[in-house]
Amino acid sequence: MNIRLRAAAGVLSLLLLLSACGGPSAPTDPPAVSSSAPSSQAGPALDPTPEATPGSTPEPTPEPTLEPTPTLYQFGTPVAESAPLADDSYFEDAAFVGDSRTEGLQLYGNLRSGDYLYRQSMSVFHADDIDYPVEVNGQKVTLLQALRQKRYGKVYIMLGLNELGYPAKNYEAALREFLSEVIAAQPDAVIYLDLMPPVNESMTGKDWLNNGNINIFNEINARVAAELKIALLNVAEPYTGEDGQLPAEMTRDGCHFTPEAYSLWADYMRSHIIDRDWYFASREGAQ
């Protein structure tokens, strides 16, 4: 009896001890952690930087196109206006070639420098004809012979008025031949071919002496000047009225100028000079 009571008491004591210790308990799961990262102070939203794509480089603004500055004189176009000469020494080595209007220039143009080689009724058809002589140092020679006797720095040519009654093609052929001879005789000279001034058709009294023919012959002058590479001088400019005629107050017969009007010709030459070096450089460079 005592032995059973002791055993029961021992079992009871063991149970009380185990209850006080609590015994090992099953482990509990750790607290759940949010799968999202901790949030921070959000800034303003930014647009994503676009990636470069081929051909997306901006095109540069094109530079304005400038007209090229001409480097050569354009033969066949009139010489542009230049600063007026301070004096007439520029013409000391010049030859003025022509007909009776060139005679009037010598008499009334107040241009005393240079040599005047002219004859009344002179034309390109008679430039090497002794029946149409010019006088040089008291001797009568042809116009071309006179040009071969002396070296000039400039040669001014005003012809065409007496040729107006001839067919234009004949004038062109004779003009080309004459100017070629002048170039050969004066290779170092600046050669100017004048455009003919108009006439006053109501005063000339001749059907063939009209401005329609003069315009045709002036076109030939420009064409041949371009072909042979010589300067073109628009002497017609100061003598052309609003109606295209030579003003009546500038002429007494419709084609020759009054003494006072010849000075316009001289003044035009004084203010339309082509630079010598530019002239010859243009001759070398012209195609």
HELIX and SHEET records of a PDB file:
HELIX    1   1 ASN A    2  CYS A   21  1                                  20    
HELIX    2   2 ASP A   88  ASP A   93  5                                   6    
HELIX    3   3 SER A  100  TYR A  108  1                                   9    
HELIX    4   4 VAL A  124  HIS A  126  5                                   3    
HELIX    5   5 LEU A  143  ARG A  148  1                                   6    
HELIX    6   6 ALA A  168  ALA A  185  1                                  18    
HELIX    7   7 GLU A  201  THR A  204  1                                   4    
HELIX    8   8 ASN A  211  LEU A  228  1                                  18    
HELIX    9   9 GLU A  237  TYR A  239  5                                   3    
HELIX   10  10 ALA A  248  MET A  250  5                                   3    
HELIX   11  11 TYR A  262  ARG A  270  1                                   9    
HELIX   12  12 ARG A  276  GLY A  285  1                                  10    
SHEET    1   A 5 ASP A 115  TYR A 118  0                                        
SHEET    2   A 5 ALA A  94  GLY A  98  1                                        
SHEET    3   A 5 LYS A 154  MET A 158  1                                        
SHEET    4   A 5 VAL A 190  ASP A 194  1                                        
SHEET    5   A 5 ALA A 231  LEU A 233  1                                        
SHEET    1   B 2 VAL A 134  VAL A 136  0                                        
SHEET    2   B 2 GLN A 139  VAL A 141 -1                                        
END                                                                             
